[in-house]
Amino acid sequence: MSASIPLFFPELEILLASKSPRRQQLLRDMGLRFQQIAQNVEEDYPASLPLADIALFLAQKKARSVLHLLEKPEQLLLCSDTTVIDAENSYEKPQSTEEAKAFLKALSGKTHEVRTAVCLWGQEKRYDIVGSSKVEFAELTDQQIDYYVSHFQPFDKAGGYAIQEWIGLIGIKGIQGSYFNIVGLPSQQLFVALCDYQTLLDQKK
């Protein structure tokens, strides 16, 4: 926890089942106390699942795999997943340089949707949160795509890019919705859920 940001919910402890440094930083910036826990779940889903439902399906799947770690009412399990989708496809974490370049070429010059789902699970209540943001890319040249994939780390990011990196600075014309949802968490919606959970705990005192 950054010394400059005091805890907003000092009683709550989030069990974060994510390796994402971006999500960890967002939680720190929100003034939240958390510890990282390990989860190892295959990020697969039924082929018939609608594209818009993939992120929440995977967040819930991750949460169920570590639900046994909840030990007291003040703890909240937080599992999340981000998907990049358009009308026909879901662009997940690229598995190769070629796939990362192919993703960016497919997104170039078009608007896509970033959906970040959070399954926030406590002993008192469960919250299923889904943030949706639209991202409009300018036309990207092959040189720009090659530069980004070669010099940055697209392989742990849905869609093969991070909005806060070089490609976002030079290639994104506009967004609709929450910027932080694109980075990795629908932070405002998450905060509302945490306020509700704290109220539930207060009522039981």
N, C-alpha and C positions, 0 to 999 in steps of 0.2 A: 504494500500500500504506500502510495506516495505520501510523504510527510506533509505536503502542502494541501492535501485533500482529506479532511476528517471524515470519519464514518458517518453516513446519514442514518443507517439502520444498525446501530451498534449491537443489537440483540441477534440479528439474523446472520447466518453463515451459509453462503452459497457453496455447494459442491459442484464445481464446474467440470463437466465431462467433455473437455475439448482441449486440444493442443494448440489451438489458434492463438498466436500472440496478439492478434488484433482484438479478439474478444476479451482476452485478459486485460488489455489496456483500456478498453471501453468500460469494463467493470471497475477498474481502478479510478478512471476519470469520473465515474458516477458516484464515487465514495462508498463502494460496496466491499464488504469483507468476503473473501472466497479462498477456497483451496482447490487446487487442480486434482482431479482423480482420473484414473485410467479407465478407458472403456475401449473395447475392441470388437466392433460390430461390422459385419459386411454391409456396405452401403448399397444393397440391392433392394429392389421393389418389384411388385407385379407389373408385367408389361402392359396390362390393361389399365393401370392407375393413371388418372388424368394428370397432365403435366403440372397443373396448379396445386395438386395434392402431394407431390413428391416430397417437398421439404418437410412438411408436418409429419408425414408417414415415417420418414427417417429419424426425425427428432424424437418421436414417440418410441420408435424401435430402440434407439440408443438409451432412452430413459429407462425402459423396462429392463434392460440388461444390467443396470447398476442400481435399481430401486432398493435392493437389499442393504445398501450403504446408509440409508436414512435411519438415524438412530434417535433423534429427538425433534420436538416440534419446531425448534428454532432453525433447523436445517432445511434448506431447499435445494433440491437437485435441479441443475440447469443443463439441459441438453439442447443442441441447436444444429440446424442444417441450413445451408444456403444453396439455392438453385438459380441458375440463369436459364430462362426459357423464352422462346418466341412462339409463334402460332403452331409450329410443327415439331420443335425439337427442344430437348433439355441438354444444356451444355454443363457438364460437371467438371471435376478436376481432370485436366488433360494428363494422359499417361505417357506422352512423348513430346519431343520438340515439334514433330510434324503435326501432332494433334493440336497442340497449343496454337500453332500458326493457322491451322484450319479453322479453329474456333473463332479467332480474331477476324479472319477473312469473312466468315459467315456473318459475324456481327457488324462488320464494317458498313457504314452508311445507312444503318437501320436502327430502329428502336426495339429494345428488348426489355423484359421484365426481370427484376431481381426479387426473389421471394426468400425471406429468411424466417424460418419457423423456430420457435422456442417452446420446449416442453418444460415448464417450471412446476416441480412436483414436491409438495410438502406433505407432512402427515395430516394437516388440516384440510388441504385443498390442492387441486391440480389446475393449472392454467395452460391452455393451448393458445399460443400467440403466433400470428402470422403477419409480418410486415411485407408490403409490396411497394416497390419503387420502379419507375420507368427510366431507362437510360438511353439517350440518343447518341450514337457514335457518328462522327464525321467519317468520310471516306478515308480509309487508311491505306497507305502505299505499302507495297511489299517491303521496302526499305525500313519503314517505320515498324512494321510487324516483326521483321527479322531483328532489328535493334532491340526491341523490347524483350522478345523471347530469349535473346542471347545474353542480355545484361541484367535481367531481373529474374524473379522466381515465380513463374506462372503456374507451377505444377501443384501447388497446394491451395489453389483458388478456383472456385466455381467460375466457369466461363473462360478460364485461363488469363484473368487479369485482376488487378486491384485498382480501384478508382483513385486511391491516394498516391499511386505511383506515377511514373513518367507517362504511361499510356493514357491515364486519366487526365493529366495536365494538358496534353497536346491533342487528345483525340475525342474527348467527350464534349459535345455541344451543349447538352443540358440534361437535367434530371427532373422528374416529377416524384414527389414523395420524400421520404427521409434519406438523407445522405448516410447517416449512421447505419441504417438498415443495409445499405449496399456494402459498407465496410465490414459488417458482421453481426450486428444486433439491432432489432427494432427497439432502441433504448427507451423511448418515451412510453411505448406500450408496456415494456418490461417494468418500468418504474411504477406505472399505475397498478400493475399486478402486485408488486412488492408492497405498495401502500395498503392495498386491500388485505394482504396476508398479515402485515403488521397489525392492522386493526383487528383481525380475527384473534391474534395472540393476546392483544390488549384486553379484549372482551372476556377472555378466559381467566384473567388474573383475579 
